Amino acid sequence: MGGDYTTITIDAPSFFTGINMINCSLAHRLDFMHTEYVVFSEEMAKTGLSTYIGAVIRYRQIRRSTSIIVAKGSACKFLEENQPFIGSALSKTTNTGYFPPVTLNDFYDGIKSTYRQPIAILGGLNNPNNYQEDGEKASAFQSPEGQYYAGEMPRKGGSKVELYGTAVFDGDKMVGELTGDETRLLLMLMGDFKRGFFTIKDPKMPQDVVPLDVRTSRKTKIHVDIKNGKPYINAEIKLEGDILAIQSMINYEDISLKPLLEKAFEQQVKSEMDALIDKCKKEKSDVFRFGTVACSKFLTIQDWEQYNWNKQFENAEVTVNVTFNIRRTGMLMKSSPVIGSERSK
């Protein structure tokens, strides 16, 4: 429906039986060699995906580089609205970080792993009622850009399909969701974040904001100790970035004021990371891959498996240290007040 895309829905007892049944009504045989993504409904994900993933990963036509998406609501409706949005959207993850790059191989390895839990891309259909054109304008921090789940973004126009956030699993069952901002913090801790735009409150004028272009400057360092059976984790995050705008026109480009912005961003990221880690600990899901470092503290595989990292993670004490340096101030060397006829602004 629309261009070269057609949506076919069939009720079948298994994936492979469904293929045969559909082939009976097509002039050509189905071929999955160029499959870009596999979509599961949220309801199915909460029930458990191991049975379905096992069948899909066995099938030689489906590559392990295929992306895994969990759709809020109906997977059928989600696919019907994709004409053909997702194919191009998946390549943009490195530009925003609002959803994680997760392949079939990543997911299958995660549900079988003793040192981490799996995640999937969170998808949804946008509700146009989320965008309210009339009414009082909200401040940037009443409705920050990343504090949404898939389908909740206040926008109008374009495709209804949204890839935004992360589905969190405990084994093969979905146990929670991460927002777009939480997903970027997750990618930082995993060492997979590349760059993205962030907004912080102006340190001197909190009613205004300062947008920053942020990127990873050094690979994330994770250190794990096991003391009396309790995990102690230390994460070192090193970031750098550029100033994109200064609404207050305060001269943060000055070498004496620049540290104020750097400190403000470090504190914001650390505070949000601490909250994210606590959230995932409550869901008993180490989606950060801390276990890949912790396993080196055990002499044998048997000792590691007996320790049961996926259970012990909820008791872990995690310390995050964030370092942020502003490298450039854009094409403006100095911010200065606006001079009008009545007063300076």
N, C-alpha and C positions, 0 to 999 in steps of 0.2 A: 504494500500500500504506500504509494508515494515513491516515484523513481523506480529503482531496481529492487526495492525491498518489499518483502511480503512476510506477514506474520502468520504462522500456522500453529494452532493449538490442538493437542491431542491428549486424551485420557488413556494412559497405558500402564500396565503393571510393572514395567521396567523401562529404562532408557533405551535398551537395544530393541525391545519389542516395539517401542514407539517409532524407532527408525524404520523398521520393516513396514509398519502400518502406514506411515506417511509415504513411503516409496510407492505404495500401491496407488496413490492418487496424484503422483507427479510424473511428468514426462522424463525427468532426469533423476538420477539417484542422488541422495543427500551425500555431501562430502564435507568433512569437518577439518580438513587440513589447514584451512585459513581461519579457523575460529579464533576470535579475538578476546572473547570473554564468556564466562558462564555465570548466570544469574540465579540465585536462590532467594526465595521469599524469606522475610523475617521470621514468619511462623515456622517454616521448615528449619531455619537455622537454629531456632531456640529448641527445637525437638532433637536435633542432632544430625550432622551431615556426613558422618563417616561412611554409611552405607552407599550414599550417592556419590561421594568423592571417590570411593574405591572403584566404583564402576567406571566413572569418567576417566580416571587416571590409567586404568587398564587398557582403555581403547586406544589403539595405536595411531588413529587419525588425529586425536586431540593432543596438541603439543603441551608440554609442561610449562611453557612460557605464557599460556593463556591466563588472562586476568580473572580473579574471583570477586564477584560483587554480591552483596546482600542488599536486596531491595526492601525498603519499608513498605508494608502493604503487599499488594499482589505483584508477583514477578511477571505475570502475563501482561498486566496493564503497563508495567514499567517498560517492557520490551515493545509493546504496541506504540508507545510514544517516542521510542528511539528511532528517528528517521533522518539520518544515521548519526546521531550526536556523539555517541560514546567513542567511536573509533578515533576521532580526532581529539576528544577530551582527555583520554588516557595519557597522551603524550605531553600534556601540559602540567602533569603533577610536579615536575621539577621546577616549574615557574612559580608555583604557589605553595605547595606542600599541604594543601587543605584535605587531600586524601592520600593514602599510602599506596605505593606500588606493590601489589600483592599478586603473585602468580600461583597457578595451580600447584606447582612444585613447592613453593613457600608454604602454602596452606597445608598440603598433605604432610610435609615434613613437620609442621608445627603440631598437628594433632597426634603425631607419633613420638614427639620429642620429650625427653626427660629434663630439658634445660630451658624451655620457653613455651609460651602458649601462642596459638595462631591468631591472626587478625585477617580482616577482609575489608575491601572498599565498601563504604556505606553509600547506597544510592536511594533516591526518592524522587517523587513527582512534585514539582513546585505548585503550591496553592496560590493563585493570583491574589487572593484576599489578604495574603501576608503583607502586600504592599498597600499602604494607606497614603493616598496622595493628599488628603485633607487632614486637618487637625494640627495639634501643637507639634512643632519640630523637636525631635529627641536629640539629646547631645550625643557625641560620638561614643561616650562610654555608657550611655543608657542602652545603646544597641550596637556594640562593637561588631566588626565585620566577621570575626571568626567564631563568635559564640552562637552558632547555629548548627543544627543537625541537617542532614539531607532532607530537602523538601520544605524547609522552614525559612529560607532566604527571602527577605522582602524585596521582590523584584517583579517586573512585568516585561513581557516580550521574550522572544527567543524560545528555545526548546523547553519543554516542561521538565525534562530529565536533569537531575542534579546529582553529581558525585561530590559528596561533601561529608567528611568525617570518617570514622573507623568503627567497624563492628568488632567487638572484643569477645574472645572465646575462652572457655575453660574446657579443654579437650575439644570435642567436636560440637559443643553446645554454645550458642551465643548467650553471653551473660550481661552484656552492656554495650554502650555506645560512647564514642568520643566525638566532641565537636570539632569543627575545623581548626580552631586554635589549639585544642588539646592534641590534635593529630600532628601539628607542626612541632610541638614540644616533644611528642613521642619520637618523631623522626630525628630531632636533635640528639636525644638520649641514645637512639639506635645508631647514630652516626650517618644517617641517610639524608639529613636535611641539606639542601643546597643553598637556596636563597628565597627571600620573600619580603613583602612589605609589612611592617608592623607600625602600630600607632600607640604612642604613650602620652600620658598627661604632661603638660608643660610644668616643669618643676617650680617655676616662679609664678605662673598664672594657670592654675589647674583647670580653669574653665576652657582653656585652649588646648590643642593637641599638637604633637610633633610627629609627623610620619618619618619612618626610617626604612632604608633599603638594607636588609640584614642578610648576611651570608656566613657560612662556617669558615673560620680561619685556620683551625687545626682540628685534626681528628679527635673525636670524643674519647677521653680516657676513663676507663672503668676499673676500679680496684675493689676486690671483695676479700673480706676476712671472715672466717668462721670461728667464733669464740663461744665455747660452751653450747655448741649446737645452734647458736643464733647468728644469722648472716648480718654483716656490717658492710654496707656498700657505699663507696665514694665515687661520685661522677664529676669530672672536670669538663665543662663546656666552654669552648673559646669561640667567640663570634666577633665579627667586625661589620662595619656598615657605613652608609653615607646618609647625610641629612637630606631629606626631600623637600621639606617645607617647614617654616616656623610661623604659625599663625599670629603669635604675640609680637613678632618682629624684634624680639630680644636678641642681642648679638651673641648667640650661642656658638658662633664660629670662632669667637675669641678663645685663646688657649686657656684663659682662666675660668671660663664658663663651660667649656666643652665637657669637663668631667661631671658636671651636674646631669647632663643628658645621659652620659655613659652609666653613671651610678643608678639613675632612675630606671633605665632599661634593664640593667642587671637585676635590680630588686624585683621588677615586674616579672621577669622570666623565672627567677628563682621561686618567687611566691606561687606562681601558676604551676611550675613543675612539682613543687612539694604537694600541692593539692591534687595534681594528676596522679602522682605516685600513691598517695593515700587512697584515691578512688580505685585504682587498679588492685591495690592490696586487699581492699574490702571485697573485690570481685575474685580474689585468689587467682589472679592472672598476671604472670610476668610476661607482658608483651614487649618489654624493653630489652629482652635477651641478656639480662644480667647473669643468667645461669650459664651462658657460654664462657663466662670468666670464672664463675664459682666452681665449675667442675674441675678446674685445674688444681684445686686445693685437696683433691681426693686421690689416693694412690691407685685405686682400682675402680673399674666400672661398677663392680658389685657394691662397693662402699658408696659410690655416688647414687646408684639406684635405690639403695636402702635409705639414704638420707631423704629422698623424696623432695626435691627442690620445689616442685610446683605447689606442694603443701606448705613448705617452710617459708616460702616467699612472703606470706601474709604477716610473718613475724619479723621481717627484715627491718633494719634501721638504715635508712638511706639519707645520705648527705649530698647535696648538689651545690657545686660552686660554679658561678657563671662569671666570665670575663668578657667585656664588650669594649671595643675600641672604635671610635669614629675615625675613619680614614680620609673621607672627603666631605666637602660641604656643598657639592654641586657647582653650578655656574655662578653662584653668588658668594662673594668673599666676606660680606658683612651685612647683617640685617640692621635696619635703622627705622625710626618711626616715620609714619606718613604725616606730612605737614599740610594741614588745610587752613582755610581762612579763619576758622574759629579756634581750633586747638590742634595740638599734635595728637596723632592716633598711633 
